[in-house]
Amino acid sequence: MRIHNYFLFLGTFSIMLLAFACNSDPKVATETIAESEKIADVIAEPTPAPSPSAEEIAAAKAAEAEKAAAEKAALKAAKKKEKEEAASKERRRKRRKKRAAEKAAAEKLAKKEAAEAAQNTIIENNSSTVKSPPQEDLSGIDQELLDVVQVKSNGGTPRIRFDSDSYDFGRIIQGKEIDHQFEFTNTGSAPLVINNVEVTCGCTTPFYPFIPIEPGERGKISVHFSSKGRLGNQNPTITVYTNTDPGTFELHLKGIIDTEREGQ
């Protein structure tokens, strides 16, 4: 701006000299006009834009770097938020799954306890039948079971034949539960009665029919085995007491239990 004002002043001064020369010497006027034209040409030439200084270049680069860093930080924050939302969603899904599993386990346990209670009640009734109580006490005994005893005494003989008397569950990880059914057939000529089933350890829970099995009919004895707290070779025995002759039969579960580390 100062340079422009300077040339403007200089042009004005030259014009004044020209006017003065015109009133005096023609030669001087001519020279003055030529000088004025040179000055006018200089004024007409565009002034080049000043080059940016090192400080301005550095400031521009710093601003660009700051903008890039801000954009990168915003992208990182967005990705982090997306990841946190996905993790939160997964945690909620796992909690729902866990609650459903706990509910199912509670229902299963309640059914199992109810079945065991019913089983114990029937075992007591069956035990009183097998002991052949005095005649005056027979009014409280299941009439159908009394009929079975009477059929046998009249010559009919029940027989039990198991499809298999052992089950190998192989190698399992400690904590796993096994369910198996030993199926059998009454091959005799009288109703078959399962009086009781006993096991050699608390790891095995038996379930058996409490109604007579007619000749030719099939039945099953279910066992539930829990490997929790057990390790190595296993061979629990299930003893079945019936109204056949002989009246005792043994069933076997066998297998190997590993810890999770050994099984991997």
C-alpha positions as CSV (number, residue, x, y, z in Angstrom):
1,M,0.0,0.0,0.0
2,R,2.9,2.4,0.8
3,I,4.5,1.7,-2.6
4,H,1.3,2.4,-4.4
5,N,0.9,5.7,-2.6
6,Y,4.4,6.5,-3.5
7,F,4.0,5.9,-7.2
8,L,0.7,7.8,-7.1
9,F,2.5,10.8,-5.6
10,L,5.2,10.5,-8.0
11,G,2.8,10.4,-11.0
12,T,1.0,13.5,-9.7
13,F,4.3,15.3,-9.3
14,S,5.3,14.4,-12.8
15,I,2.1,15.8,-14.2
16,M,2.7,19.1,-12.4
17,L,6.2,19.2,-13.9
18,L,4.8,18.5,-17.3
19,A,2.4,21.4,-17.0
20,F,5.2,23.6,-15.9
21,A,7.4,22.5,-18.8
22,C,4.7,23.1,-21.4
23,N,4.8,26.7,-20.4
24,S,8.6,27.0,-20.7
25,D,11.0,24.9,-22.7
26,P,9.5,22.4,-25.4
27,K,12.5,20.1,-25.0
28,V,12.1,19.9,-21.3
29,A,8.5,19.2,-21.8
30,T,9.2,16.4,-24.1
31,E,11.6,14.8,-21.7
32,T,9.2,15.2,-18.9
33,I,6.4,13.5,-20.9
34,A,8.7,10.6,-21.6
35,E,9.6,10.2,-17.9
36,S,5.9,10.4,-17.0
37,E,5.1,7.7,-19.4
38,K,7.8,5.4,-17.8
39,I,6.3,6.2,-14.4
40,A,2.8,5.4,-15.7
41,D,4.1,2.1,-17.1
42,V,5.6,1.2,-13.7
43,I,2.4,2.1,-12.0
44,A,0.3,0.0,-14.5
45,E,2.4,-3.1,-13.9
46,P,0.8,-5.4,-11.3
47,T,2.5,-5.6,-8.0
48,P,3.6,-9.3,-7.3
49,A,2.0,-10.9,-4.3
50,P,4.4,-11.3,-1.4
51,S,5.7,-14.8,-0.7
52,P,4.5,-16.4,2.5
53,S,7.0,-16.4,5.3
54,A,8.4,-19.5,7.0
55,E,6.2,-18.8,10.1
56,E,3.1,-18.7,7.9
57,I,4.0,-21.9,6.2
58,A,4.6,-23.6,9.5
59,A,1.3,-22.3,10.9
60,A,-0.6,-23.6,7.9
61,K,1.0,-27.1,8.2
62,A,0.3,-27.1,12.0
63,A,-3.4,-26.2,11.3
64,E,-3.6,-29.1,8.7
65,A,-2.0,-31.5,11.1
66,E,-4.3,-30.5,13.9
67,K,-7.3,-30.9,11.6
68,A,-6.1,-34.4,10.6
69,A,-5.5,-35.4,14.2
70,A,-9.0,-34.2,15.2
71,E,-10.6,-36.2,12.3
72,K,-8.6,-39.3,13.4
73,A,-9.6,-38.9,17.0
74,A,-13.3,-38.5,16.0
75,L,-13.1,-41.7,13.9
76,K,-11.4,-43.6,16.8
77,A,-14.0,-42.4,19.3
78,A,-16.8,-43.5,16.9
79,K,-15.2,-47.0,16.5
80,K,-14.7,-47.3,20.3
81,K,-18.4,-46.4,20.9
82,E,-19.5,-48.9,18.3
83,K,-17.4,-51.6,20.0
84,E,-18.7,-50.7,23.5
85,E,-22.3,-50.9,22.2
86,A,-21.6,-54.4,20.7
87,A,-20.0,-55.6,23.9
88,S,-22.9,-54.3,25.9
89,K,-25.3,-56.1,23.6
90,E,-23.4,-59.3,23.9
91,R,-23.3,-59.1,27.7
92,R,-27.1,-58.6,27.7
93,R,-27.5,-61.7,25.5
94,K,-25.4,-63.8,27.8
95,R,-27.3,-62.7,30.8
96,R,-30.6,-63.6,29.1
97,K,-29.1,-67.0,28.1
98,K,-27.8,-67.6,31.7
99,R,-31.2,-66.7,33.2
100,A,-33.0,-69.1,30.8
101,A,-30.5,-71.9,31.6
102,E,-30.9,-71.3,35.4
103,K,-34.7,-71.4,35.0
104,A,-34.5,-74.6,33.0
105,A,-32.2,-76.2,35.5
106,A,-34.5,-75.2,38.4
107,E,-37.5,-76.7,36.6
108,K,-35.5,-79.9,35.8
109,L,-34.4,-80.2,39.5
110,A,-38.0,-79.6,40.7
111,K,-39.3,-82.4,38.4
112,K,-36.5,-84.7,39.5
113,E,-37.2,-84.1,43.2
114,A,-41.0,-84.7,42.6
115,A,-40.2,-87.9,40.8
116,E,-37.9,-89.1,43.6
117,A,-40.5,-88.2,46.2
118,A,-43.1,-90.2,44.2
119,Q,-40.6,-93.0,43.8
120,N,-39.9,-93.2,47.5
121,T,-43.6,-93.3,48.3
122,I,-44.2,-96.2,45.9
123,I,-41.1,-98.0,47.2
124,E,-42.5,-97.9,50.7
125,N,-45.8,-99.3,49.3
126,N,-44.0,-102.0,47.3
127,S,-41.8,-103.0,50.3
128,S,-44.9,-103.6,52.4
129,T,-46.2,-105.8,49.7
130,V,-43.1,-107.9,49.4
131,K,-43.0,-108.5,53.1
132,S,-46.4,-110.3,53.0
133,P,-48.0,-108.6,56.0
134,P,-50.7,-110.3,58.0
135,Q,-54.0,-110.8,56.4
136,E,-55.8,-108.3,58.5
137,D,-53.5,-105.5,57.2
138,L,-54.0,-106.3,53.5
139,S,-56.6,-103.6,53.0
140,G,-54.0,-100.8,52.6
141,I,-51.9,-102.7,49.9
142,D,-52.3,-102.1,46.2
143,Q,-54.7,-104.8,44.9
144,E,-53.0,-105.1,41.6
145,L,-49.7,-106.1,43.2
146,L,-51.5,-108.6,45.4
147,D,-52.9,-110.1,42.2
148,V,-49.4,-110.5,40.8
149,V,-48.3,-112.3,43.9
150,Q,-51.4,-114.6,43.6
151,V,-50.7,-115.3,39.9
152,K,-47.2,-116.5,40.8
153,S,-48.4,-118.7,43.6
154,N,-50.9,-120.3,41.2
155,G,-48.1,-121.4,38.9
156,G,-47.3,-118.4,36.7
157,T,-43.6,-117.4,36.6
158,P,-42.3,-114.0,35.4
159,R,-38.9,-113.8,33.8
160,I,-36.8,-110.7,33.0
161,R,-34.4,-110.4,30.1
162,F,-32.3,-107.3,29.6
163,D,-31.3,-106.2,26.1
164,S,-27.9,-105.3,27.6
165,D,-26.7,-105.4,31.2
166,S,-23.9,-102.8,30.8
167,Y,-23.4,-99.4,29.2
168,D,-20.0,-97.9,28.4
169,F,-20.2,-94.1,28.2
170,G,-16.6,-93.8,27.1
171,R,-14.3,-90.9,28.1
172,I,-16.0,-87.8,29.3
173,I,-15.0,-84.5,30.9
174,Q,-15.5,-84.1,34.7
175,G,-18.9,-82.5,35.4
176,K,-20.8,-84.0,32.5
177,E,-24.0,-85.9,33.1
178,I,-25.0,-89.2,31.5
179,D,-28.5,-90.6,31.0
180,H,-29.1,-94.2,29.9
181,Q,-32.0,-96.6,29.7
182,F,-31.6,-100.4,30.3
183,E,-34.5,-101.9,28.4
184,F,-36.0,-105.4,29.3
185,T,-38.7,-107.8,28.3
186,N,-40.9,-110.0,30.5
187,T,-40.4,-113.4,28.8
188,G,-42.3,-115.2,31.5
189,S,-46.0,-116.2,32.0
190,A,-46.9,-113.9,34.9
191,P,-46.7,-110.2,35.5
192,L,-43.2,-108.9,36.3
193,V,-42.8,-106.6,39.3
194,I,-39.7,-104.4,39.9
195,N,-39.6,-104.3,43.7
196,N,-36.6,-102.0,44.2
197,V,-33.4,-100.7,42.5
198,E,-30.3,-99.9,44.4
199,V,-27.0,-98.2,43.3
200,T,-23.5,-98.4,44.7
201,C,-22.9,-94.6,44.9
202,G,-24.7,-91.3,45.1
203,C,-23.5,-90.4,41.6
204,T,-26.2,-92.6,40.1
205,T,-29.9,-92.1,40.3
206,P,-32.3,-94.9,39.1
207,F,-35.9,-94.6,37.8
208,Y,-38.0,-97.7,37.3
209,P,-41.6,-98.7,36.6
210,F,-43.9,-99.2,39.6
211,I,-46.6,-101.1,37.7
212,P,-46.5,-104.8,36.8
213,I,-45.1,-105.6,33.3
214,E,-47.4,-108.1,31.6
215,P,-45.9,-111.2,29.9
216,G,-44.4,-110.2,26.5
217,E,-44.4,-106.5,27.4
218,R,-41.3,-104.3,27.6
219,G,-40.1,-101.9,30.2
220,K,-37.0,-99.8,31.0
221,I,-34.9,-98.8,34.0
222,S,-33.5,-95.3,33.5
223,V,-30.3,-94.2,35.3
224,H,-28.8,-90.7,35.6
225,F,-25.1,-90.5,36.2
226,S,-23.3,-87.3,37.4
227,S,-19.5,-87.2,37.0
228,K,-19.2,-84.1,39.2
229,G,-16.4,-84.6,41.8
230,R,-15.3,-87.9,40.2
231,L,-12.2,-88.8,38.2
232,G,-10.7,-91.9,36.5
233,N,-12.3,-95.3,35.8
234,Q,-15.9,-95.6,36.9
235,N,-18.0,-98.7,37.2
236,P,-21.2,-98.0,39.3
237,T,-23.4,-101.0,39.8
238,I,-27.2,-100.9,39.6
239,T,-28.9,-103.8,41.5
240,V,-32.5,-104.7,40.4
241,Y,-34.8,-106.6,42.7
242,T,-37.8,-108.4,41.1
243,N,-40.4,-111.0,41.8
244,T,-38.6,-113.5,39.5
245,D,-36.4,-116.4,40.5
246,P,-33.6,-115.5,40.9
247,G,-34.9,-112.1,41.9
248,T,-31.7,-110.1,41.8
249,F,-29.9,-108.7,38.7
250,E,-26.9,-106.4,38.3
251,L,-26.5,-103.6,35.7
252,H,-23.3,-101.7,35.1
253,L,-22.2,-98.3,33.9
254,K,-18.6,-97.9,33.0
255,G,-16.3,-95.2,31.5
256,I,-13.4,-92.9,32.2
257,I,-13.7,-89.3,33.6
258,D,-11.0,-86.8,32.7
259,T,-10.4,-83.3,34.0
260,E,-11.0,-80.5,31.5
261,R,-7.2,-80.0,31.1
262,E,-6.5,-83.7,30.5
263,G,-9.4,-83.9,28.0
264,Q,-8.1,-81.0,25.8
